[in-house]
């Protein structure tokens, strides 16, 4: 993480206003446990492009990582829910499951699987790809795994 932070500072010095860079850098820092720094970068990204689906996904994940899923719902309700990006639906499922809205979470997870069928069998690997905090990844997998739609039966 220290190396990533140094690289992030160098890149910000070159272009400190690129919204996607700010968003992804901020999301990574939040998921790595550096919530204040990550949130500050994502808030900077919001000044340029706050309604972008990927920004909203990152915000949802950052709030979830900080155990603030109830606040994440406000960001979620500010956005159309049928965005055809699997990550948006996966993030939606995560925060909804975290606050106990399991039917809505299962629906979002079904949408994510429809957009990226490999999730049906590779959910844990996908979660670990974008959550580097092991405890957070474990918690997320425990929340979402029971909500996966049943696999189709071979004929």
Secondary structure, DSSP 4 states (H G I P E B T S, - for coil): -HHHHHHHHHHHHH-TT-HHHHHHHHHHHHHTT-HHHHHHHHHHHHHHHTT-HHHHHHHHHHHHHTT-HHHHHHHHHTS-TT-S-HHHHHHHHHHHHHTT-HHHHHHHHHHHHHH-TTHHHHHHHHHHHH---HHHHHHHHHHHHTTSPPPPPP-
